[in-house]
């Protein structure tokens, strides 16, 4: 199934079967290096460029409350919660594209994301779909997958935080 190529800047609901049909091998979640240590729950494999770990990605409300009305403006989510704001976890699908890095992190050039103070968690789509039962949202302009809430399960991190080896098995 072809990947939507329209430059849609809003993440829209996408059926699981359609997302699987896109054929992405990896999903990447970027975060500040200072937060990466809190994401790694257990080290599962030998440290390397990408180290296998049990990870816990916590959904956030996106932008600060002062910059939003009800929820993240880039997700077309029809669920309305009167008692709180929505929380989402974001992934880049496939490779880390220049446009997605610039749009979301203002990263330009050929320097690795680590040089910009960012770490990455990559997850196989099958692992995400096995552990997350909620709706999927896809933003075509930067190939972003958005899920409501959090993800806990297997993943790989780059770089491995220094204190993760002590906490891991």
Backbone as CSV, one residue per row, in Angstrom:
resi,resn,N_x,N_y,N_z,CA_x,CA_y,CA_z,C_x,C_y,C_z
1,UNK,0.849,-1.169,0.000,0.000,0.000,0.000,0.898,1.236,0.000
2,UNK,0.647,2.180,-0.892,1.501,3.369,-0.938,1.293,4.253,0.291
3,UNK,2.363,4.918,0.684,2.307,5.848,1.811,1.701,7.150,1.308
4,UNK,0.737,7.712,2.045,0.162,8.985,1.613,1.257,10.032,1.431
5,UNK,1.223,10.724,0.298,2.267,11.698,0.018,1.752,13.130,0.066
6,UNK,0.481,13.313,0.368,-0.026,14.667,0.481,0.586,15.349,1.694
7,UNK,0.939,16.608,1.568,1.572,17.293,2.702,0.536,17.725,3.740
8,UNK,-0.057,16.752,4.417,-1.070,17.034,5.422,-0.368,17.285,6.752
9,UNK,-0.469,18.514,7.314,0.237,18.814,8.554,-0.523,18.414,9.816
10,UNK,-1.636,17.732,9.663,-2.441,17.291,10.798,-2.412,15.768,10.832
11,UNK,-2.202,15.196,12.034,-2.251,13.740,12.180,-3.711,13.315,12.199
12,UNK,-4.079,12.475,11.240,-5.456,12.020,11.101,-5.558,10.552,11.492
13,UNK,-6.728,10.122,11.942,-6.891,8.707,12.285,-6.582,7.818,11.079
14,UNK,-5.888,6.719,11.333,-5.557,5.767,10.277,-5.841,4.364,10.814
15,UNK,-6.521,3.535,10.036,-6.765,2.160,10.484,-5.449,1.391,10.627
16,UNK,-5.420,0.455,11.565,-4.220,-0.349,11.789,-3.776,-1.064,10.515
17,UNK,-4.726,-1.625,9.782,-4.374,-2.364,8.568,-3.703,-1.451,7.544
18,UNK,-4.139,-0.208,7.455,-3.516,0.729,6.524,-2.106,1.072,6.988
19,UNK,-1.942,1.301,8.282,-0.615,1.614,8.805,0.347,0.455,8.564
20,UNK,-0.081,-0.759,8.820,0.763,-1.931,8.572,1.132,-2.000,7.094
21,UNK,0.185,-1.661,6.227,0.431,-1.687,4.789,1.483,-0.695,4.323
22,UNK,1.740,0.347,5.116,2.791,1.299,4.750,4.158,0.639,4.736
23,UNK,4.341,-0.414,5.543,5.582,-1.194,5.528,6.769,-0.560,6.223
24,UNK,6.556,0.292,7.199,7.680,0.888,7.919,8.395,-0.183,8.743
25,UNK,9.721,-0.150,8.748,10.526,-1.099,9.501,10.729,-0.640,10.938
26,UNK,10.906,0.669,11.138,11.178,1.218,12.461,10.333,2.457,12.715
27,UNK,10.071,2.714,13.983,9.472,3.950,14.457,10.488,4.597,15.384
28,UNK,10.755,5.876,15.199,11.755,6.587,15.991,11.093,7.646,16.863
29,UNK,11.448,7.645,18.128,11.000,8.678,19.062,12.237,9.422,19.520
30,UNK,12.297,10.729,19.273,13.439,11.525,19.704,13.097,12.264,20.987
31,UNK,14.090,12.393,21.846,13.899,13.080,23.115,15.224,13.677,23.550
32,UNK,15.166,14.606,24.485,16.393,15.199,25.022,17.230,14.118,25.695
33,UNK,18.552,14.224,25.538,19.452,13.250,26.172,19.219,13.176,27.671
34,UNK,18.864,14.276,28.296,18.630,14.283,29.736,17.408,13.459,30.127
35,UNK,16.483,13.242,29.215,15.277,12.450,29.501,15.441,10.975,29.151
36,UNK,16.441,10.655,28.372,16.600,9.286,27.884,16.821,8.299,29.029
37,UNK,17.541,8.701,30.066,17.797,7.798,31.193,16.495,7.379,31.873
38,UNK,15.509,8.257,31.940,14.226,7.922,32.547,13.359,7.037,31.682
39,UNK,13.656,6.956,30.406,12.887,6.141,29.467,13.341,4.687,29.515
40,UNK,14.645,4.464,29.680,15.196,3.113,29.692,14.853,2.455,31.026
41,UNK,14.074,1.376,30.971,13.686,0.651,32.176,14.671,-0.461,32.508
42,UNK,15.044,-1.247,31.507,15.957,-2.376,31.682,16.762,-2.542,30.404
43,UNK,18.060,-2.785,30.552,18.905,-3.069,29.398,18.777,-4.555,29.094
44,UNK,18.379,-4.888,27.861,18.136,-6.281,27.486,19.293,-6.907,26.712
45,UNK,20.114,-6.078,26.088,21.188,-6.612,25.262,22.509,-5.948,25.560
46,UNK,23.533,-6.390,24.858,24.851,-5.800,25.024,24.842,-4.395,24.449
47,UNK,25.506,-3.459,25.142,25.572,-2.089,24.621,26.237,-2.050,23.257
48,UNK,25.683,-1.225,22.382,26.205,-1.030,21.041,25.698,0.298,20.526
49,UNK,25.755,0.486,19.212,25.217,1.719,18.655,23.737,1.825,19.005
50,UNK,22.981,0.770,18.761,21.587,0.671,19.197,21.532,-0.449,20.229
51,UNK,21.128,-0.141,21.447,21.102,-1.112,22.526,19.668,-1.519,22.824
52,UNK,19.401,-2.840,22.849,18.063,-3.352,23.142,17.725,-3.095,24.604
53,UNK,16.551,-2.528,24.828,16.108,-2.166,26.178,14.596,-2.347,26.286
54,UNK,14.130,-2.401,27.505,12.709,-2.232,27.808,12.553,-0.743,28.061
55,UNK,11.621,-0.115,27.350,11.473,1.334,27.449,10.063,1.704,27.880
56,UNK,9.933,2.884,28.433,8.633,3.426,28.797,8.576,4.865,28.298
57,UNK,7.794,5.085,27.241,7.602,6.420,26.691,6.294,6.963,27.247
58,UNK,6.362,8.074,27.933,5.186,8.664,28.545,4.604,9.720,27.632
59,UNK,3.308,9.619,27.364,2.631,10.607,26.544,2.621,11.958,27.219
60,UNK,2.739,13.000,26.413,2.685,14.363,26.932,1.589,15.129,26.208
61,UNK,1.322,16.292,26.700,0.288,17.113,26.076,0.837,17.929,24.921
62,UNK,2.045,17.688,24.516,2.599,18.421,23.377,3.148,19.753,23.821
63,UNK,2.564,20.811,23.350,3.025,22.151,23.695,2.526,22.552,25.068
64,UNK,3.158,23.533,25.654,2.746,24.050,26.957,1.319,24.550,26.921
65,UNK,0.665,24.530,28.061,-0.751,24.904,28.148,-1.021,26.301,27.620
66,UNK,-0.071,27.212,27.743,-0.295,28.583,27.294,-0.383,28.681,25.775
67,UNK,0.146,27.695,25.060,0.160,27.741,23.599,-0.929,26.885,22.969
68,UNK,-1.844,26.337,23.766,-2.861,25.441,23.229,-4.223,25.786,23.788
69,UNK,-5.238,25.289,23.118,-6.589,25.451,23.623,-7.016,24.188,24.360
70,UNK,-7.371,23.142,23.629,-7.846,21.916,24.257,-6.845,20.777,24.203
71,UNK,-6.094,20.660,23.112,-5.179,19.543,22.928,-4.168,19.924,21.867
72,UNK,-3.268,19.037,21.575,-2.267,19.276,20.550,-2.991,19.560,19.232
73,UNK,-2.719,20.704,18.647,-3.417,21.122,17.434,-3.063,20.275,16.221
74,UNK,-2.014,19.474,16.296,-1.604,18.716,15.119,-2.205,17.318,15.067
75,UNK,-3.120,16.984,15.978,-3.758,15.673,15.996,-5.270,15.867,15.870
76,UNK,-5.855,15.244,14.865,-7.303,15.277,14.691,-7.895,14.115,15.479
77,UNK,-8.100,14.360,16.776,-8.570,13.342,17.701,-9.971,13.736,18.142
78,UNK,-10.928,12.863,17.878,-12.324,13.189,18.159,-12.742,12.893,19.598
79,UNK,-11.846,12.300,20.393,-12.180,12.042,21.787,-12.098,13.351,22.570
80,UNK,-13.147,13.675,23.259,-13.162,14.888,24.074,-13.140,14.491,25.539
81,UNK,-12.227,15.054,26.284,-12.153,14.806,27.716,-12.404,16.127,28.418
82,UNK,-13.410,16.162,29.246,-13.715,17.393,29.944,-12.742,17.668,31.074
83,UNK,-12.182,16.629,31.690,-11.358,16.790,32.867,-9.881,16.934,32.611
84,UNK,-9.433,16.974,31.393,-7.999,17.083,31.173,-7.660,17.218,29.710
85,UNK,-6.407,17.451,29.466,-5.917,17.600,28.097,-5.450,16.238,27.583
86,UNK,-5.397,16.101,26.290,-4.929,14.858,25.685,-3.440,14.686,25.882
87,UNK,-2.995,13.441,25.913,-1.560,13.175,25.954,-1.227,12.235,24.806
88,UNK,-0.104,12.499,24.151,0.280,11.776,22.950,1.762,11.444,22.983
89,UNK,2.122,10.370,22.288,3.513,10.007,22.059,3.734,10.028,20.553
90,UNK,4.831,10.633,20.132,5.129,10.846,18.712,6.285,9.972,18.262
91,UNK,6.171,9.477,17.034,7.228,8.690,16.401,7.414,9.176,14.978
92,UNK,8.641,9.117,14.483,8.894,9.281,13.062,8.867,7.888,12.453
93,UNK,8.182,7.728,11.353,8.077,6.430,10.681,9.183,6.294,9.648
94,UNK,9.808,5.138,9.623,10.884,4.911,8.655,12.138,5.619,9.097
95,UNK,12.763,6.336,8.204,14.000,7.050,8.518,13.694,8.433,9.074
96,UNK,14.711,9.049,9.665,14.565,10.407,10.187,14.795,11.377,9.031
97,UNK,13.712,11.929,8.496,13.776,12.804,7.338,14.154,14.223,7.738
98,UNK,14.853,14.925,6.842,15.309,16.286,7.114,14.141,17.210,7.460
99,UNK,13.024,17.091,6.732,11.893,17.970,6.997,11.326,17.718,8.399
100,UNK,11.175,16.478,8.796,10.637,16.170,10.114,11.537,16.676,11.229
101,UNK,12.851,16.545,11.037,13.787,17.031,12.044,13.749,18.553,12.140
102,UNK,13.640,19.211,11.002,13.574,20.674,11.027,12.248,21.151,11.613
103,UNK,11.155,20.575,11.161,9.831,21.005,11.609,9.650,20.823,13.115
104,UNK,10.104,19.718,13.654,9.840,19.385,15.042,10.949,19.788,16.014
105,UNK,12.188,19.878,15.522,13.305,20.148,16.423,14.216,21.279,15.951
106,UNK,13.899,21.878,14.801,14.706,22.940,14.202,16.148,22.495,13.972
107,UNK,16.301,21.217,13.592,17.615,20.663,13.282,17.840,20.779,11.782
108,UNK,18.974,21.346,11.404,19.356,21.414,10.000,20.769,20.876,9.864
109,UNK,21.143,20.541,8.654,22.506,20.080,8.396,22.639,18.577,8.511
110,UNK,23.880,18.137,8.397,24.177,16.708,8.373,24.679,16.171,9.705
111,UNK,24.691,16.983,10.750,25.170,16.496,12.044,24.165,15.514,12.629
112,UNK,24.649,14.474,13.311,23.733,13.498,13.932,22.866,14.159,15.007
113,UNK,21.706,13.572,15.271,20.793,14.134,16.262,21.428,14.192,17.652
114,UNK,22.362,13.266,17.934,23.038,13.266,19.233,23.824,14.569,19.417
115,UNK,24.404,15.091,18.334,25.140,16.355,18.408,24.222,17.523,18.742
116,UNK,22.933,17.348,18.596,21.949,18.385,18.914,21.341,18.176,20.305
117,UNK,21.922,17.268,21.097,21.427,17.026,22.445,20.212,16.115,22.501
118,UNK,20.014,15.310,21.439,18.872,14.408,21.381,19.315,12.956,21.387
119,UNK,18.519,12.120,22.021,18.682,10.680,21.956,17.480,10.110,21.215
120,UNK,17.580,8.859,20.806,16.495,8.245,20.044,16.130,6.887,20.626
121,UNK,14.859,6.587,20.532,14.334,5.260,20.836,13.715,4.765,19.539
122,UNK,14.104,3.579,19.099,13.452,3.028,17.911,12.735,1.746,18.308
123,UNK,11.569,1.580,17.701,10.671,0.486,18.044,10.174,-0.140,16.753
124,UNK,10.042,-1.450,16.741,9.447,-2.110,15.589,7.934,-1.896,15.642
125,UNK,7.325,-1.573,14.511,5.878,-1.338,14.511,5.080,-2.501,15.095
126,UNK,5.511,-3.743,14.861,4.780,-4.903,15.396,4.774,-4.897,16.924
127,UNK,5.879,-4.466,17.535,5.920,-4.374,18.997,4.955,-3.316,19.505
128,UNK,4.925,-2.176,18.843,4.001,-1.123,19.255,2.559,-1.597,19.134
129,UNK,2.216,-2.182,18.005,0.830,-2.614,17.770,0.413,-3.737,18.713
130,UNK,1.363,-4.570,19.158,1.034,-5.653,20.085,0.757,-5.138,21.494
131,UNK,1.343,-4.000,21.842,1.223,-3.490,23.210,0.321,-2.278,23.339
132,UNK,-0.078,-1.693,22.241,-0.923,-0.500,22.261,-2.213,-0.799,21.501
133,UNK,-3.321,-0.636,22.168,-4.616,-0.980,21.552,-5.430,0.239,21.128
134,UNK,-4.936,1.435,21.389,-5.687,2.648,21.091,-5.596,3.052,19.630
135,UNK,-6.151,4.214,19.318,-6.159,4.696,17.932,-4.775,5.152,17.472
136,UNK,-4.561,5.059,16.166,-3.336,5.531,15.530,-3.669,6.780,14.727
137,UNK,-2.743,7.725,14.724,-2.886,8.944,13.943,-1.619,9.092,13.112
138,UNK,-1.782,9.466,11.841,-0.636,9.582,10.941,-0.616,10.972,10.337
139,UNK,0.549,11.613,10.404,0.747,12.942,9.825,1.672,12.779,8.629
140,UNK,1.135,12.974,7.435,1.855,12.645,6.205,2.996,13.593,5.874
141,UNK,2.920,14.848,6.292,3.960,15.784,5.855,5.334,15.476,6.421
142,UNK,5.406,14.892,7.618,6.700,14.544,8.192,6.763,13.069,8.613
143,UNK,5.842,12.268,8.114,5.785,10.828,8.385,5.790,10.540,9.890
144,UNK,4.900,11.214,10.613,4.816,11.028,12.059,3.639,10.119,12.398
145,UNK,3.885,9.179,13.291,2.825,8.368,13.879,2.602,8.911,15.277
146,UNK,1.351,9.118,15.638,1.007,9.637,16.945,0.067,8.641,17.598
147,UNK,0.347,8.318,18.864,-0.553,7.456,19.624,-1.052,8.234,20.828
148,UNK,-2.229,7.883,21.273,-2.786,8.506,22.466,-2.174,7.815,23.686
149,UNK,-1.599,8.602,24.578,-1.040,8.026,25.793,0.395,7.591,25.636
150,UNK,0.738,6.454,26.226,2.123,6.019,26.381,2.384,4.670,25.720
151,UNK,3.663,4.313,25.643,4.089,3.002,25.149,5.109,2.439,26.136
152,UNK,4.931,1.200,26.533,5.911,0.475,27.327,6.156,-0.864,26.649
153,UNK,7.405,-1.169,26.368,7.736,-2.421,25.709,9.161,-2.397,25.186
154,UNK,9.486,-3.360,24.319,10.851,-3.429,23.799,11.147,-2.300,22.827
155,UNK,12.396,-1.894,22.845,12.876,-0.869,21.925,14.389,-0.885,21.932
156,UNK,14.961,-0.006,21.163,16.409,0.156,21.130,16.710,1.629,21.314
157,UNK,17.790,1.929,22.024,18.135,3.321,22.274,19.503,3.659,21.714
158,UNK,19.659,4.912,21.349,20.947,5.471,20.934,21.008,6.891,21.450
159,UNK,21.968,7.265,22.220,22.969,6.430,22.869,22.405,5.829,24.146
160,UNK,23.064,4.812,24.660,22.671,4.226,25.931,23.067,5.198,27.040
161,UNK,22.128,5.620,27.888,22.488,6.535,28.977,23.504,5.885,29.911
162,UNK,24.381,6.689,30.456,25.469,6.162,31.295,24.950,5.387,32.495
163,UNK,23.871,5.802,33.110,23.373,5.110,34.294,22.495,3.920,33.947
164,UNK,22.167,3.703,32.688,21.317,2.573,32.308,22.024,1.242,32.528
165,UNK,23.311,1.165,32.314,24.046,-0.089,32.497,23.979,-0.537,33.959
166,UNK,23.952,0.411,34.886,23.893,0.089,36.305,22.509,-0.447,36.657
167,UNK,21.463,0.153,36.094,20.106,-0.269,36.400,19.710,-1.513,35.630
168,UNK,20.329,-1.762,34.483,19.931,-2.868,33.613,20.393,-4.201,34.133
169,UNK,19.954,-5.241,33.419,20.351,-6.595,33.828,21.472,-7.101,32.968
